[in-house]
């Protein structure tokens, strides 16, 4: 469980995180979504106490991260920025972390095997590829068998097999009752993994919702309709805020109306319908629609200030 | 590289412990010994600490016959024996800075502070580990230097000095103690500056640039102040003869220790407060 209340972080004059309040619940995968530079990594650093908030507060499993007696058993984190000494081997990096908590050496080997780094575990990590570095970070996050797992852009640099593995792993961790908090700037990735979404833009909360609701809410009202009397239907439906696009082969895409509105209008005019389908926005479109407003607003504001 | 294990299930960890200081000391020791460049630097520093006085002794011995009286007067057997301390202090100081600054430059400090979010135990553990390592390496180095240089200079009675001669034992071990304190001071600087180049430059400024600058002061000021600078004060630990404007070995050692305490105290306050 992660609870943020009015979490705010300024770096000089720049506000990186702006009054975020949210709760990340155990037992599900919560996606933390936002464009690059929207404050996701900063929020994660605040959660871990690496950076101190300017205002507000954030706790993990009921306490500030710093106040836990066994932090690695409470939260396992993969940070976006490199956090391994390039001259040290993966094995020694993990061993050094394990020793702070008295975690045995065989646990280190176990995690190295789990992420498939066995053959390179004794090599200097500075020679690792991006994907290997990412696997080491995942081993580090899981070392302490933590109640809460927090991963910043975990699929970065992973091959398709690794991405698939990661999805299953995250779902498995959540199914075991852990809190799983995963950031990404890719909506499509979150759609396959996450149950719940926390969306931020410019450091502000944009949405805190289930994935299904998010799509429904962000979808534009677009309806695909087929009818033998398309022209008459079009004149019945015409009005302010309603637009039409030719859908091809006797179909019409109606923008700005729901399926109910189209269906009732057709019934009222006695027009037969052969198809009436709500067009769901893709997750990526939904995400763009939500964050676009935020970005446009910010851009306008900057123009005004400048 | 192995394929990723197909079972994407995390094995449970049966016994869960807490952060213990003993563990942090062990962890910092693992980190210290597991970087190749650190091991090499320590090994090279160790060898040079011995090699430098030996070369010095050979040169003195072979040229003794042709040296002027002034030149001869400038050669003291203990100074020859402990000439390696100057090499050792530089190696230990650079590594002391690196021990912390490299954590920042590589980003491993984020992992370190995620495991020990209270942060201060990390500083104490680094301090203890590094002090022990530098002392344990320097003691045999200066002992070997002493007896080796004495053996090389055996033909010259005037360059012989007994290990039990008053002040000699203290100077030899004092040399090792001095190097250890320099390492602690440098570690503190590294934690304050958090940058390798900056940390080493600050160290060099305080130890090697500041003392000659004192010569621009009026002589009475220079005499009053210079003896309290860390290099000058600390050097008394391994100096046999003490003049009018130098501290005693004990006082000099305490002054250098006070500089170390101040550097570490500032480092500790900043370590807890600053974002990483």
Interface residues (C-beta under 8 A of the other chain):
Chain A: X45 X48 X49 X50 X51 X52 X65 X66 X68 X69 X70 X71 X72 X73 X75 X77 X79 X81 X82 X83 X84 X85 X86 X87 X88 X89 X92 X93 X95 X96 X97 X98 X99 X100 X101 X102 X103 X104 X107 X110 X113 X114 X115 X116 X117 X118 X119 X120 X124 X132 X135 X140 X142 X144 X145 X161 X162 X165 X166 X168 X169 X172 X173 X176
Chain B: X1 X2 X3 X4 X5 X8 X9 X10 X11 X12 X13 X15 X16 X17 X18 X19 X20 X23 X24 X26 X27 X28 X30 X31 X34 X35 X36 X37 X38 X102 X103 X106 X107 X108 X109 X110 X111 X112 X113 X114 X115 X116 X117 X118 X273 X275 X276
